Amino acid sequence: MTLSPPWPPAPLEDAWRDALEATLARPVTASALARMVAQQAARYRGEGGPHAHEDGLTARLLFWFPRDVVKVARPVAELLRGGVLPTRPLRILDVGAGLGATSLGVLRALAGHRTVASIDAVDLDGAALSKLRGLYQNAASRGLLASGVTLNTLTQNAAEGGLPRGPYDLVLLGLAGVEITQGLSTPEARAEALSAVLTRLVDTLCDDGALIVIEPGSRDASRVLHHARARALALGQTVYAPCLHSGPCPMLRSEHDWCHEDYREGSLPAWLVGVARDAGLRWEGPTWSYLVLRRDRRRLVDALAPTAPNRRLLRVIEAPTVTKGKTETWLCGDLDDARHDTRALELDRVGKGHTVRLRDTRRGDIIQTSTENTRTTSLNIRLSPDDWERIAFNHIDPSHG
Ligand SMILES: C[S@@+](CC[C@H](N)C(=O)[O-])C[C@H]1O[C@@H](n2cnc3c(N)ncnc32)[C@H](O)[C@@H]1O
């Protein structure tokens, strides 16, 4: 039996609804939940007045957990794909663990691929950690997650040090960097603070371990992560993913740009669609940005190794735009020393008969193409389906059954 890779993720099973509601252990009507979700969404946007902590936790547990739990499956899939995730039972540290959307998301993504020995979960908020313990029990007892994982929780301010020292095989910082640095007013100060946290976390990794950072997909949060990436490279850390090059991030050329991910096919579980609508949220699937750092020199781009010396790997970093007669998108990778991103264009009339064309790619896909195509000093490359192929993709491909 072949195991499906963790990405693209399977839809959240209905039994998760039971596990989440059992963890809350009190009834909440759909309209009350929609009101709490609207308040919590305003809080995430930096708006809105104070509201009860219990309401925020309820909204996070019943709504944000099932929305966010899939995000970490992409970096996990890329670590597996690169063959760089240790095969021993994994020891995991989750910082800003909250209700566990990231660490329990790793457990879900690794099912059948790796076993997890332990999760050390750290958060400022002891009430959230107590819910995390309950949710793990409720999910494992329903067969939704592997049982037998040792879950240790520690109430601790991650900005003040005192984190467990490891060593860990995987360290997670899921949607928490933005909160740890939120008191700082400038993006530079936030990037510096985030970078200091990341450096401490990289120090807790074993030699073949990886740090996975997930941040919101907003411009500000993503750009802080791009700056932190630059600092990590300057400190000699390895950027494993998502970048397929170790040069400067092209998004930092203009303050209007940022790189992020989305998963348009990954809609909310059916039981939450009405809640999202009543809370006034526009739903297009989850968005996020991420960064995977390592201490060794191993990178996804090397693991995927082009099939011939004259081929290059490039990541699709924008949803393709299809207009009359052509498709355009933006690609990023090891183009040349001076430039790492380029606009790419494919005309409808070339390469007719190919089943996969540029219009079928998604943000996050990785393609390989020839250096003849990429050797350019202009901002554009012209693609034809005859000379590129998709080697990692970001959605359920109908041609793969
Ligand atoms: C948006 S939640 C994310 C929770 C979870 N990691 C996830 O992936 O959904 C951010 C979490 O970071 C925690 N947090 C914020 N600042 C922190 C700090 N200085 N130290 C530890 N945890 C912190 C919050 O209490 C909250 O649980």
The ligand as a Gaussian input file, in Angstrom:
#p B3LYP/6-31G(d) Opt

LIG

0 1
 C       -2.436000      32.490000      17.313000
 S       -1.986000      31.443000      18.620000
 C       -1.255000      30.106000      17.743000
 C       -1.373000      28.819000      18.483000
 C       -0.834000      27.589000      17.758000
 N        0.616000      27.563000      17.739000
 C       -1.356000      27.444000      16.350000
 O       -0.578000      27.088000      15.496000
 O       -2.549000      27.666000      16.123000
 C       -0.566000      32.219000      19.328000
 C       -0.168000      31.621000      20.672000
 O        1.070000      32.217000      21.073000
 C        1.002000      32.402000      22.477000
 N        1.975000      33.440000      22.863000
 C        1.936000      34.765000      22.560000
 N        3.015000      35.385000      23.071000
 C        3.745000      34.425000      23.712000
 C        4.961000      34.448000      24.446000
 N        5.639000      35.578000      24.626000
 N        5.415000      33.278000      24.969000
 C        4.730000      32.123000      24.796000
 N        3.571000      32.060000      24.107000
 C        3.089000      33.192000      23.581000
 C       -0.435000      32.800000      22.744000
 O       -0.789000      32.603000      24.096000
 C       -1.174000      31.890000      21.769000
 O       -1.547000      30.686000      22.383000

